[in-house]
């Protein structure tokens, strides 16, 4: 590897005072092998010359030609490749990574070239400098001479053509210094070794050539030559750089270097990232999605829709108004479903219960347990709605009926009244074949019970209300019993009887009943979330507390247990949502600013190590990978913990609006919130890394190592 130096100039720009000319018109040629000493007093320019030859510092005039190619033509990537493959540095201060082991320091130089130590190169290099037995020892536990040997082994591992040594024995005793020089002399037989020193005695003893500088000029050369060395420009395959696994390992080692500060940053980032997630969860609140979440949480099997009434202040009420056949058909046409069914109300009373053995007034109980609705159940009814036939069969004639398990449990609790007798009902079979009656002022009909159907009534939430007289919501008094029963009967599914196909036509033909009306349209709760939302929104923009006019036409809305309990909290949560956007913006700004401050601080602390890595040949991309791994680990851990906390906070917020028994879900932490939290974290990391790193990587490695501003 021939080197030609032509009229080299180096000027240091001073902010105050005159500029300093460190090198003045320096010219010389260097051979492929041998041990060259550059002597001179401190400040004469010898270290500057060495740094220029090694590609870690620039120059202001002249040229340096390496293997026929001017170093002026080297781009940043070319200089990285040059330092990585051709040059080995041995610094006076060793510049080892003290937290790493001897083996890790040496292998890093090899790994920067994307090479694996499959052939035991690391141990061979350590053996050549007499440190094979120190491979696993941390560098901060070595003596000065041992550290210098590690630095030499690190330089040798990549078989450099040029070995540059800056005062390699300056901090060593004479005996250890002699050992280092003997080692370098042996190495110079197969490569070019350039040593910067002030030790003339050692230079004369070991050097093949001595170049002496004074005030930036060559004042003597023991083997001068004016003949230019003939060289050929060579092209070398560029190395890929540091493998990700090694970059990850180095980055992981940096994470806990400052445990106290890291813990403080972790706490603040947890708070800010969690606030971002929770605030956006609140901001993303949507009544329709709240209904979807709640119906999913309650494992709903069907929609129940009614017609809205306009009440005070032009608002829609969730009452139980009747629908005409045309209105019911219009509602069905709005739904994206394959099947719709009607629930008919008749104003009928349901008999055959014994008297209630409880504290509630019998008349109140009878009023609130009135069963006055029926639905035709036929064909694939059970499959479509996800219902289960617990016992018996579906009705096949107009005199047969199947009862929901909701009603069966009333019989089981209060008995079946057969004339003057009260029969105990302990199983489904006990009720099959029994006769039940419905009646109102204009009609009376008896049915034979053929089956019991599980309509997915959530007994865990309301069994105490129904069968023990203890309300689920509000106070412990029986005054809430009517409200609880209303909530249960809102969708009219659990409180309806199931009749055969064609029963409605039979009813119209045989009973001139003014009470008969369509009160609900029901449909199976199926399809994608998008389809479900479309169905929930059949009322378009005319419901949800928004003003409407009498000219708005028919307004339909979801009427089920989920809609009832969410409607109470909807207006309050909608107000909270308005302020959530400000909370999101504020927490994002705080997160980015604080995390950026933390990241930039950690990078500033690693300036020297970054400079060392660059001098060893690490590319800018290698440095980015290491720092990205370090802060990526911290970010992933913080995001994971913040996500868990945000999910818990969302659950607690839901619980703050509803009792734990209701299982209602107003808000849900989802993918959107995680993506926003991740984007905030990544933006903070990118901002924190980019500003100091761009500034740092724009400097020459020697300036970074020396911490020059």
Secondary structure, 3 states (H helix, E strand, C coil): CCEEEEEEEEEECCCCCCCEEEEEEEEEEECCCEEEEEECCCCCCHHHHHHHHCCCCCCCEEEEEECCEEHHHCCHHHHHHHHHHCEEEECCCCCCCCCCEHHHHHHHHHHCCCCCCCCCHHHHHHHHCCCHHHCCCEHHHCCHHHHHHHHHHHHHCCCCCEEEEECCCCCCCHHHHHHHHHHHHHHCCCCEEEEEECCHHHHHHHCCEEEEEECCEEEEECCCCCCCCCCCCCCCCCCCCCCHHHHHHHHHHHHCCCHHHHHHHHHHHHHHHHHHHHHHHHHCCCHHHHHHHHHHHCCCCEEEEEECEECHHHCEECCCCCECHHHHHHHHHHCCCCCEEEEEECCCEECCECCCCCCCCHHHHHHHCCCCEEEECCCCHHHHHCCEEEEECCCCCCCEEEEEHHHHHHHHHHCEEECCEEECCCCHHHHCCCEEEEEECCEEEEEEEEEEEECCCCHHHHHHHHHCCCCCCCCCCHHHHHHHHHHHHCCCCCCEEEECCCHHHHHHHHCCCCCCEEEEEEEECCCCHHHHHHHHHHHCCCCCCCCCCHHHCCCEEECCHHHHHHHHHHHHHHHHHHHHHHHHHHHHHHHHHHHHHHHHHHHHHCHHHHHHHHHCCCCHHHHHHHHHHHHHHHHHHHHHHHHHHHHHHHHHHHHHHCCCCCCCCCCCCCHHHHHHHHHHHHHHHHHHHHHHHHHHHCCCHHHHHCCCC
